[in-house]
Amino acid sequence: MSPTFRAFKVRNFRLYASGAIVSNIGTWMQRVAQDWLVLELTHSGTALGIVTGLQFLPALLLGPYAGLVADRFPKRRVLTCTQIAMSTVALVLGTLTVTGLVEPWHVYLLALLFGVGTAFDAPARQSFVVEMVGRDELANAVGLNSASFNTARLIGPALAGLLIHWVGTGPVILVNAVTYFAVILSLRLMRVSELHTPKPAARDKGMIRDGMRYLWRRPDLMMVLVTVFFAGTFGLNFQLTSALMATQTFHKGAGEYGILGSILAIGSLAGALLAARRARIRGRLVIGAALTFGVMAIISGLMPTYLSYALVLPLVGLASLTMLTTANATMQLGVDPTMRGRVMALYMTVLMGGTPIGSPLIGWVGQEFGPRWSLIVGGGLTLLGTMASVLYFSRRQGLSIRPRLLPRPRLEILPQTELLGEKAVVTEVIPVEPETTPSKDLGPRVA
């Protein structure tokens, strides 16, 4: 089997991936349909930002508790419950839209309820991957999961754009309500005996605080978290920024908006497949990809035409997916299995929980100053946040980071020198290119 697809040799993962691709296509279809519905009802970029923020608000409020649930209960059972919950919300929203009864406050409320399901689904889903494939194939499985997600992003938005034009937004949302049962079926068909299930964490007081303290003592993981926070809060607002660029800057319709989502997914899919080929993770790649993403987001906001904007989007997607897949694998491989659910919940809280802050802000910027500024500001804040994270947490790790342009652009990462008498001795040199392996005590180092 090709190294890119080696995790597919695991039967349980094949089942999971087959259900996930169907559900992900439906999810992307609903995202496009919901955004288009909000624009039809309100004609407001700010309203679109509010809906997006409400959908991610539960991740901020409930994320740590959801991680505790993932550590204490069988993840297959948790995932089954979350799929049913999200399907029900989609069914209600689709029915209201088809019957013509939908109002903006309906969308706000249901987006919030959908976010509750997502908040509990994300940490269980993220930490379930290693239980299906084991540690050796985790990086590959994370990459393949991202490839599945972005294949769905390639298909879903374009399909949604066509269906909205042909039959309207309501039926598209109803289709998504049905697709969640593909995941439920795949979970039911798994062989439990083949799962690498750790012993559930025993109930104890202060378990959420323990997870937070664990992370704070890990500056390598904190660097990743802060970087992902700035990118997720201010940069990864594609459904908002693309909707504003398509409708207000380039004056396009639903079909062209859906196509932008699919074009973005081309780069994201390429990034996911490249990640799947890596036998081991390189945590430093999180930083480089985040900086590249910020730059490309700014460049995309400066593009003068619909075509030039569309041509830059694959590079934006490539950088963002490289950052996210590397960050995900770094977090999962670097923690104790009994902490994995809580740590991944905090990771997803940071990734998605900043959206209620960033999305309305970016939506307001786009509404007041123009859609281009939503991308320029988002990319700029991603750059500033990433650089601040590197400077602060590299000092906590005792590392010195120096840029080098020759013979090729790279970051040279060295431990701070130890003074022995009058002579400064450099104890170690860490080049950027070689891959790191998980350390028994500290996990994969990120620098």
N, C-alpha and C positions, 0 to 999 in steps of 0.2 A: 504494500500500500504506500502511496506517495507520502513523504514526510509531512506535507501540508495537511493531510486528512487522517493522520494516524489515530486520533482519538475515536474515529468512527469504527474502529475495530471492537469497541466496547458496545455491547448490545443495548444496554440501558441508555447510553448516550445517543445512540442512533435513534431510539424511540423518542427520546426527549427532543432532539433536534428536529425530527419530522413534525412533531406537534407544534414546536415553537415557531417554525417558519410560517405555518398557516396562521397562527395567532398573531404573529408580528405583522404579517401583511394586513390583517384586519385592523390592528392597532394603528398602523400608519394611515390606513384609509379613514379611520375615524378622526385622527388628528387633523387631517386636511379638511374633512367635512365639518368638524366642529369649528375650526378657525374660520372657514368660509361662512358658516352659519352666523357666527358672531359679527363678522363684517356686514353680512346682509341685514342683521337686526339693528346694529348700532352705528355702522360706518365710522368706527372709532378705533384707532390704534391703541389708545389707552385701555379701552374695554377688552381688547384682545390680550393685552398684557396682564390685566386683572384676572381673566379666565385662566391664563397659563399659570399665573402665580398661585391662584386658589388650588389648581390641580396639584401643585407641588408643595403647598403649605403643610399638609399632613406629614410629609417626609421630614420636615423640620421639627414638627411638634412631637411626632410619634416614633421617629426613627430609632432612638435608643431602646424604647420599649419593644418595638418590632424585632430588634436584634436579639433581645432577651427571649422573646417567643421562639425565634429561630433556633436558639441554643437549647431550649428546654423541651421542645416538642418535635415529633418527626416532621421533617421538612416536606415530605410528600403530602402529608395531611394538611399542613399549612398552605402549601401551594394549591391544593384542590379547593380549599375554602376561598382563597383569594381569587381564583379564576371564576368561581361561581358569583362572587360579589361583584367583580368588574363586569361580568356578562349581564348581570341584572341592571346595573347602572346604564350600560349601553342600550339595553332593551327599552328602558324607560325614556331615555333621551330620544332614541329613534322613533318611538311611538308618538311622543309629543310633537316631534317635527313633522312626521307624516300626516298627522291629524290637523296640523296647522295651529295647534294650541301653544306652541313653544314661545316663551318670552325670555328676555335676557336673564332674569333672575333664576329661571329654571336651569339655564346653562351654568350659571355661577354655582348654584347649589349642587348640581350633579357633577360638575368638575371637582368640587371639594370632596364629594363622596367617592368619586373615582380615585382621587388622590389617597384616600384612606386605604383602599384596597391595594394601591401601588406601594404605599409605605410598608405594609406587611409583606407584600410579595417580593420586593427587591432583595432584602437581606437573605431571605430563605432561598430564593432563586440563585443568588450569587454564591452563597456558601454551599449549595447543593451540588454544584458542578464538580468540586473536588471529591465529593462522596461517590459520584458516578464513575470518575476516571482515575482517581488516585493522584498523588502529588506529581508523579513523573510526567503525566500527560496534561497537567493542569494548564500550563501556558498555551499548549496547542488547543485545548478545549475552549479556553477563553477566547482565543483568536477565532475559532470556528463559530462560537456563539455570536461574536461580533459580526462575522461574515454573514451568518443567517439573518441577524437583525438588519444589516445593511442591504442584503439582497431584498429583504422585505421593504426596506426604504426605497429601493430602486423600483420595485413593482407597485407598492401600495399607493404612493402619492399620484403617480401617473394614472393608475386605474381609477382612483378616487376622482381625479379631475374629469376623466371621461364620463364616469357614472353620474357625477353631479350634473354635468351638462345634459345627460340623457334622461335621468330619472329623478334628480334632486338629491339633497343632502340626507334626508331621513332614511331612505333605503340603504344608503352606504353605511350609516351608523348601525342599522339593524343587522347588516352582514357581519359586522365586527362582533355583535352580541353572540353570534353562532360560532365564530372561530375559536372562542376560548375552550370549547369542548374538545378540540383537537389536543390541547395540552392535558386536559383531564384524562382523556383516553390513553395517552402515552404514559402518564403516571400510573394508571391502573394496570398497564401491561408489563411494567418493570418487574424484574426479579429482585426481590428485596435481599435475598441471600448474597447477591453480587455487589451490593452497595458497600462502600467503605464508611460506614456510619460510626462516628465517635460516640462515646458514652455521653448521654445528655448531661448538661450541666445541672448539678444539684441546686435546688432552690435555696437561696440564702439572701440575707439583707445586703443591700449595697452592691448588687451585681452590676448594675449599670455604671455606678461610680467606679467600680473596679476596672471596667472596660476603658473608661475615660482616663484613669490614672495610668493604665497599661500603655495607652497610646502616648500620653504626655512624656513618659519615660523613654520613648522611642523617637528621637529627633529625625531619624531617617524616614520613618513613616509620616511624621508630622509635616515634613517638607512636601511629601506627596499630597497630603490632605489639603494643605493651604494652597498649593498650586492648583489642585482640582477645584477648590472652592472658588477661586477667582475666575477660572475658565468656565465653570458651570454656572456661576451667578451672572456674569456679564458677557461671556462670549458665546456659550452654547444655547443661543435663543433663535435657532434657525427657523422654526415654524413661525415665529413672530417677525423676524427681520425679512425673511423671504416673502411673507405675505405682504408686508408694507412695501418692499421694493417692487414686487410684481404689480400691485394695484395702484400705488400712489406715485412711484417714480417712473415706471415703464408703461403704466396704464394697460395692463394685460388682464385676462380673464382667468377663470378657474383652471382651465386646461393648462395654460402657460405656468400658473403657480404650481400645479402638481408636477409639471415637468422639471421645475427647479429642484424640487425635493428629490426626484429621481437622479438628476445630474449630480447633486451633492453626494448621493449614495454611491456613485461610481468611485469617487475618491475614498469614501469611507470603506467600501468593500475591498478596495485595493489595500488599504491600511490594515484591515482585519486579516486578509490572507497573508500579508507579509508578517504580521504578528504570529499567525499560526505556524509559520515555517521556523520560528525561532525555537531552538531546543531549550534554551534557558533565557531568563529575562535579563534585561539590562535596565536597571532602575534609572540611570542617568538620562535615558531616552525620554522619560517623562518631562524633564526640564526642557530639553532641546525641542521636543515636539510642541510643548506649551508655548514657547517663545515663537516658534515658526507659525503656530496657529494664530497667535495674536497679530503677527505681521500680515498674514494672508487675509485675516478678517478686515484689517484696515484697507488693504489693497482692493478687496472686493467692494468695499464701500465707495471707492473712488472710480469704479468702472463706469464709463459713460453710456453704454448701451446694454440692452437686455442680453444680447449675444456675448459681449465681453464679460459681463457679470456671470453668465452661465459657464463660460470657459474657465473662470477662476475657481468656481465652486468645488470642482473635484480636488484641487490642492488644499482647500480649506478642510474638506472631509478627510483627506489623507492624514493631515496633521492632527486633527482632532481625534481620529480613531487610534492613531499610533499612541497618542498621549493616554487615552482612556484604557486601552487594552493593557498597556504596560503598567499603568497605575493599578488596575484591578489585580493583575497577577502578582505584582509586588506586594500588595496588601495581603492577599490570601496566603502566599507562601511564607510571609514573614511573621506569622502569628501562631500562637498555640491553638491546636484544634478546638479546645474547649472555649476559646475566646473568639473564634472565627465569626460566629453569627453576630456578636455584639460589635466587633471591629468593622465588619462589612456593613452593618447597619449605620454606624457612624460615618463610614465612607460614603454610603448612599445618601445619608442625611446632608453631608457636606456637598456632595455632587448635585443633588436635587433640591435640598432644603434652602439653598440660597436663591433659587428661582423666584420665590414670592417677593424677595427684595429686588433682585435684578431685573426680572421680566417687566413689572410695572414701570420701573425706572427707565429701562431701555425703550419700552413702548412710549413713555412720555417724551423722551428725547426725540424719538422718531416722529411723534405727532407735532412737537413744537418746533423742531429745527430741521426736520426732513429725515426720511428713512436712511439716507446715507450716513448720517451722524449716529444712528443706532449701531451701525457696524464699526464705525471709527472709534466711538467711545468704548464699546464693548471690547474691541481688540486692544485698545490702549490700556484699559484697566487690567486686562489679562496679562499684558506685558509687565506692567508695574507690579502687580501682585506676585507674579512668578519670580521676578528679580528680588523683591523684598523677602520672599520665602527662602530663596537660595542663600541670600546674604545672612539672614538671621540663623537658620537652622544649620548651615554649614559651620558657623562659628560654634554652635552648641556641640557639633560633632568633632570640633577641632580640625576642620579642613580649610585649606586655602584654595580658592578657585581662580585660575588665571586664564584669560583668553589667549589663544595662539592662532595666528593667521597662516604661518608658514611651517612646514611645507604644505599643509592643508588646514582649513579652518577647524578648530577643535577647542575643547575646554581641557585644560591641564589641572587635575585635581590632586592636591598633595596634602598630607597631614601637616599641621603646624610644627615648626621646628622645635626641637628640644635643645636648650642651651646647656652644653657640657663644658663648664669652665668658660673659655673665650670662644669656643668653636661651636657653631650651630650645625647640628647634624640632621639631615632629612631622613626620616625613618622609613619612608615608603613613598613610592610614586605610583599613582593609579591612572593609567591611560583611559581615554574615553571609549576606545573601540572594543577591547576584549569584554566578553560577557562575564557577569558576576554569578556566583553560585550562592544559594541561601546559606547563611551562617547559622550555626546551631543556636547561638545566643541572641544575635541581633537581627537575623533574617537578611534578606538581600539589601546591600547598602545602596543608597540613592544619593548621588552627588552630581 
